[in-house]
Amino acid sequence: MIFYVVKGAPDSCGRGCDSWIEAEGKIESGTAGRLKVFLDRQRDRSLPIYFASPGGNLDQAVAMGGMLHAKPTIARVGRTLVRECGFEAQDGDVCVKFKQSGRELHGDLFTRGAACASACPYVFAGAAVHEIAPDAVLAIHSPKIFFTLRGGPVDPAVVAAADERGHQRADRMVAAYLAKVGIDAGLLGLTKTIKFEDIHILTRDEIARFGLDRRGLVETPWKFESDKLSFMHKIAVVQQPGEKSFRLLQWRVACFDTDRFVLDFQRPIAAAGLASVAIAHSGASPVYFNGPAKGPSVEQWSMRLIRSRLDALVDHPEIEIIETSVAADGHLAPQTTKLSNEGWAAAIETLVASCPLSKEALTIQMSSQASKPSEAVAK
């Protein structure tokens, strides 16, 4: 595992946060010692630490978590793309040398698809504060016990007994550690049911129940994505008072051109059904989505907007999503979720730059080019 400090854009790791520690790679023998040396060098700075790791040595992970527990550390799951690496692969030799150089690097932080798996969640759990983004992954399985038996032919019963003793020792160590850092013992119980050869991605309900992140609303900032279609998106997981589990809510903005956009809202299909979905801000009158279009388990609501209307509706520090269902008594039951619009300004600017010109903008551009006097050429 490599540890390095990264400086990014303003608010890239949260409001008022532009620098973080990246902990990247496999946890091996000696990793805990290197983390101690690294943290000692950073003792005058209070930076969040982001993990991107397939796991590794369980003993080392527990030791590392203990180090984080002794400090006011915020742990999260995220991966960093280091700008100094240019077009080199992030795990290539050139890039790894940059990351091991001890220099403060520059980069971009991503939570989407970032994973902390196997032994890594135990390090994550040790921090004073642990936060998992709705599009990041925590994954667990049982540990594999390694041991050496000397001599001639080995009795399978001896191997099985040694393996059982190893698992019992690991269980005692982890149980004591989880109790120390305040994580529910149910995490260990679930881990023991997952074979080492398998992997279980923790659900949002499990993450909250075990105490890995108990926030009732967790959201990503708006992010620009460029694949086959350029768009910007936002994700939130929400558990409202009275609800038994979390709901995954997603928003996406795509463009037809620089003046015409579509705003989509996707959510799980409600058992009672929704009468309407609307968006509002600062006490303004709500604007209603059209729909829904229903799939096997989700429904999508949409609205088409020109740029000025999109800005007037969404370009605010906070917005409200109002989901209205029909109660058993026939009355309408609105449910409001307040969301931050962090990242909107940068994401919409990047999106617009990727959109085709509108007819009006294209006409103005062509008119401007036609009105320029041609230069005389001396012969």
C-alpha positions in Angstrom: 0.0 0.0 0.0 1.2 3.5 -0.9 0.4 6.6 1.1 0.7 10.1 -0.5 -0.7 13.6 -0.1 -2.8 15.1 -2.9 -3.9 18.6 -3.5 -7.0 19.1 -5.7 -9.5 21.7 -6.7 -11.3 23.8 -4.1 -13.9 21.7 -2.2 -12.8 18.5 -4.0 -12.8 16.5 -0.7 -15.7 18.4 0.9 -16.6 21.9 1.6 -13.5 23.8 2.5 -11.3 20.8 1.8 -8.8 20.6 -1.1 -6.1 18.2 0.2 -6.2 14.6 1.3 -4.2 11.5 1.9 -4.6 8.6 -0.5 -4.0 5.0 0.8 -3.8 2.9 -2.3 -3.0 -0.8 -2.9 -2.7 -4.1 -1.0 -2.1 -4.3 2.8 1.0 -6.4 3.3 3.6 -7.2 6.0 5.1 -3.9 7.1 2.3 -1.7 5.9 1.3 -0.7 9.4 4.9 0.5 10.1 5.0 2.6 7.0 1.6 4.1 7.8 3.0 5.1 11.3 6.0 6.8 9.7 3.8 8.6 7.2 1.3 9.8 9.8 4.1 11.1 12.0 5.3 13.2 9.1 1.8 14.7 8.7 1.2 15.3 12.4 0.8 19.0 11.9 -2.0 18.6 9.3 -5.5 17.2 9.7 -6.3 15.6 6.4 -9.0 13.1 5.5 -7.6 9.7 4.3 -9.2 7.9 1.3 -8.8 4.2 0.8 -8.7 2.3 -2.4 -7.6 -1.3 -1.6 -8.4 -4.9 -2.3 -7.4 -5.8 1.3 -4.6 -8.1 2.4 -3.1 -8.8 5.8 -5.7 -8.8 8.5 -3.3 -8.3 11.4 -1.7 -5.3 9.7 -5.2 -3.9 9.0 -6.2 -4.1 12.6 -3.0 -2.4 13.7 -3.5 0.4 11.1 -7.1 0.9 12.3 -5.8 1.2 15.8 -3.4 4.0 14.7 -6.3 5.9 13.1 -8.4 5.5 16.1 -5.9 7.3 18.3 -6.1 10.4 16.1 -9.0 12.7 15.0 -9.0 11.1 11.6 -11.8 11.1 8.9 -11.7 8.0 6.7 -13.4 7.6 3.4 -13.3 5.4 0.3 -12.1 7.0 -2.9 -9.5 6.8 -5.7 -7.2 9.5 -6.9 -5.9 10.1 -10.5 -2.6 11.8 -10.1 -2.0 14.6 -12.7 1.8 14.3 -12.6 1.4 10.9 -14.1 0.1 12.3 -17.4 -0.9 9.6 -19.8 1.0 6.9 -17.8 -1.0 4.2 -16.1 -1.8 5.0 -12.5 -0.4 1.7 -11.4 2.6 1.8 -13.8 6.2 2.1 -12.6 6.5 5.8 -13.6 3.4 6.8 -11.7 4.2 4.7 -8.7 7.5 6.4 -8.3 5.8 9.8 -8.2 3.5 8.5 -5.5 6.4 7.1 -3.5 8.4 10.3 -3.8 7.1 11.9 -0.7 6.1 15.0 -2.7 2.7 16.6 -2.4 1.0 15.7 -5.7 -1.9 17.1 -7.6 -4.9 15.1 -8.6 -8.6 14.5 -8.9 -10.7 12.5 -6.4 -13.4 10.0 -7.4 -15.7 7.9 -5.2 -17.7 6.2 -8.0 -16.6 2.6 -8.1 -13.9 3.0 -5.5 -13.5 0.0 -3.3 -12.2 -0.9 0.1 -12.4 -4.7 0.4 -11.5 -7.7 2.4 -9.2 -6.5 5.3 -9.5 -2.8 4.2 -12.8 -2.1 5.9 -11.2 -2.9 9.3 -8.7 -0.1 8.7 -11.5 2.2 7.6 -13.5 1.3 10.7 -10.8 2.4 13.1 -11.0 6.1 12.2 -12.7 8.5 14.5 -15.1 9.4 11.7 -15.9 7.0 8.8 -17.9 8.1 5.8 -18.8 6.0 2.8 -20.1 7.8 -0.3 -23.3 6.3 -1.9 -21.3 5.3 -5.1 -18.3 3.7 -3.3 -18.0 0.1 -2.1 -17.2 -1.6 1.2 -16.8 -5.4 0.7 -16.1 -8.3 3.1 -15.3 -12.0 3.2 -13.8 -14.5 5.7 -10.0 -14.3 6.1 -7.7 -17.0 4.7 -5.4 -18.5 7.3 -1.8 -19.2 6.2 0.4 -21.5 8.2 3.4 -23.8 7.6 3.5 -27.5 8.5 6.9 -29.2 8.6 7.8 -32.8 8.1 6.5 -35.6 5.9 3.0 -36.4 4.8 0.4 -34.1 6.4 -2.7 -35.6 8.1 -5.8 -33.6 6.7 -7.2 -33.6 10.3 -4.1 -31.8 11.5 -4.5 -29.2 8.7 -8.2 -28.7 9.5 -7.4 -28.3 13.2 -4.7 -25.7 12.5 -7.0 -23.8 10.2 -9.8 -23.8 12.9 -7.3 -22.5 15.5 -6.2 -19.8 13.1 -9.8 -18.6 12.5 -10.6 -18.6 16.2 -7.6 -16.4 16.9 -8.6 -14.1 14.0 -12.2 -13.9 15.3 -11.0 -13.1 18.9 -8.7 -10.3 17.6 -11.3 -8.8 15.3 -14.1 -9.0 18.0 -11.9 -7.2 20.5 -10.9 -4.6 17.9 -14.5 -3.9 16.8 -15.6 -3.4 20.4 -12.7 -1.0 20.9 -13.5 1.2 17.9 -17.3 1.1 18.4 -18.4 -1.1 15.5 -21.3 -3.5 15.9 -20.2 -7.2 16.3 -22.7 -8.0 13.6 -20.0 -7.1 11.0 -17.9 -10.0 12.2 -20.9 -12.3 12.3 -21.7 -11.5 8.7 -18.1 -11.8 7.6 -17.9 -15.3 8.9 -20.7 -16.4 6.6 -18.9 -15.2 3.5 -16.4 -17.7 2.0 -12.9 -16.4 1.3 -13.4 -17.2 -2.4 -16.5 -15.0 -2.4 -17.1 -11.3 -1.7 -20.1 -9.5 -0.2 -20.7 -5.8 -0.9 -22.2 -4.2 2.1 -25.6 -2.7 1.6 -26.4 0.7 2.8 -28.6 -0.7 5.5 -25.7 -2.9 6.7 -23.3 0.0 6.6 -25.6 2.0 8.9 -26.5 -1.0 11.1 -22.9 -1.9 11.9 -22.0 1.8 12.6 -19.7 2.2 9.6 -21.7 5.3 8.5 -24.9 6.1 10.3 -25.9 9.2 8.5 -29.5 9.2 7.3 -28.7 11.2 4.2 -25.5 10.7 2.2 -25.0 12.4 -1.2 -22.4 12.9 -3.8 -21.6 16.3 -5.3 -22.6 16.9 -8.9 -20.0 15.3 -11.2 -19.5 15.5 -14.9 -19.1 12.2 -16.7 -18.0 11.6 -20.3 -18.7 8.2 -21.9 -20.8 7.7 -25.0 -22.9 10.6 -23.8 -21.7 13.6 -21.8 -23.8 14.2 -18.7 -23.6 15.3 -15.1 -25.1 13.3 -12.2 -25.7 13.2 -8.5 -26.5 10.3 -6.2 -28.0 10.2 -2.7 -29.0 7.4 -0.3 -31.8 8.5 2.1 -33.6 7.0 5.0 -36.4 9.3 6.2 -37.9 9.0 9.7 -40.2 6.0 9.8 -38.5 4.3 6.9 -37.0 0.8 7.5 -34.3 1.0 4.8 -32.4 3.4 2.6 -33.5 4.5 -0.8 -31.2 5.2 -3.7 -32.0 8.4 -5.5 -30.3 9.5 -8.7 -30.3 12.7 -10.8 -28.8 13.2 -14.3 -28.6 16.3 -16.5 -27.8 15.8 -20.2 -27.9 18.2 -23.1 -29.4 18.3 -26.6 -27.4 21.5 -27.3 -26.1 24.4 -25.3 -29.6 25.7 -24.6 -31.7 22.6 -24.2 -31.4 20.1 -21.4 -33.1 17.1 -19.8 -33.2 16.6 -16.0 -33.9 13.0 -15.0 -34.8 11.7 -11.5 -34.7 8.0 -10.8 -35.8 6.2 -7.6 -37.1 2.7 -6.5 -40.7 2.0 -7.4 -42.8 2.8 -4.3 -45.3 0.2 -3.1 -48.0 2.8 -2.8 -47.0 4.6 -6.0 -46.1 8.2 -6.4 -48.6 10.8 -7.5 -45.9 13.4 -8.3 -42.3 14.4 -8.0 -41.3 18.1 -7.9 -38.2 20.2 -7.4 -38.1 23.5 -5.5 -35.7 25.9 -3.8 -35.8 28.6 -1.2 -39.6 28.5 -0.8 -40.2 29.0 -4.5 -43.2 27.2 -6.1 -42.3 23.6 -7.0 -41.8 22.6 -10.6 -43.1 19.1 -11.5 -41.4 16.3 -13.3 -43.1 14.4 -16.1 -43.6 10.6 -15.8 -42.9 8.2 -14.6 -41.4 5.7 -17.0 -41.2 2.4 -15.1 -38.7 -0.4 -15.2 -38.6 -3.7 -13.3 -37.6 -2.0 -10.0 -37.1 1.7 -10.6 -39.1 4.6 -12.1 -37.7 7.6 -13.9 -39.2 11.1 -13.9 -38.0 13.7 -16.4 -38.3 17.4 -17.4 -36.9 19.3 -20.4 -35.6 22.8 -19.7 -33.9 25.6 -21.6 -30.6 26.8 -20.0 -32.0 29.9 -18.3 -34.9 27.8 -16.7 -32.4 25.1 -15.6 -30.2 27.7 -13.9 -33.2 29.4 -12.2 -34.4 26.0 -10.9 -31.2 24.2 -9.8 -28.4 26.7 -9.5 -28.8 27.3 -5.8 -26.9 26.2 -2.7 -29.7 23.8 -1.7 -32.6 22.3 -3.5 -35.7 20.3 -2.4 -37.1 17.2 -3.9 -40.7 16.7 -3.1 -42.1 13.1 -3.6 -45.8 12.9 -3.1 -47.6 9.6 -2.6 -51.2 8.7 -1.9 -51.8 7.6 1.7 -54.1 4.8 2.7 -56.8 7.2 3.5 -56.6 8.8 0.0 -54.9 12.0 1.1 -51.7 13.2 -0.5 -48.5 12.6 1.6 -45.6 14.8 0.5 -42.0 13.9 1.6 -39.3 16.5 1.2 -35.6 15.7 0.8 -33.2 18.7 1.1 -30.0 18.3 -1.0 -26.7 20.2 -1.3 -25.9 21.5 -4.8 -22.1 21.2 -4.2 -20.2 20.8 -7.5 -23.1 22.1 -9.7 -21.2 25.2 -11.0 -18.1 23.3 -12.2 -20.1 20.4 -13.6 -22.6 22.4 -15.6 -19.7 24.6 -17.0 -17.9 21.4 -18.2 -21.2 19.9 -19.5 -22.1 23.0 -21.6 -18.6 23.1 -23.1 -19.2 19.5 -24.4 -22.7 20.2 -25.8 -23.4 21.0 -29.5 -24.1 24.7 -30.2 -27.8 25.6 -30.2 -29.3 26.9 -33.4 -29.2 30.5 -32.1 -25.6 30.3 -31.0 -24.6 28.6 -34.3 -26.4 31.4 -36.3 -24.6 34.1 -34.3 -21.3 32.4 -34.8 -21.8 32.0 -38.5 -23.0 35.7 -38.8 -19.9 36.9 -36.8 -17.6 35.0 -39.1 -19.3 36.3 -42.2 -19.1 39.9 -41.1 -15.3 39.8 -40.6 -13.6 41.7 -43.5 -11.3 39.4 -45.6 -7.7 40.4 -45.5 -6.2 41.8 -48.7 -3.4 39.7 -50.1 -0.5 41.6 -51.8 0.8 40.2 -55.0 
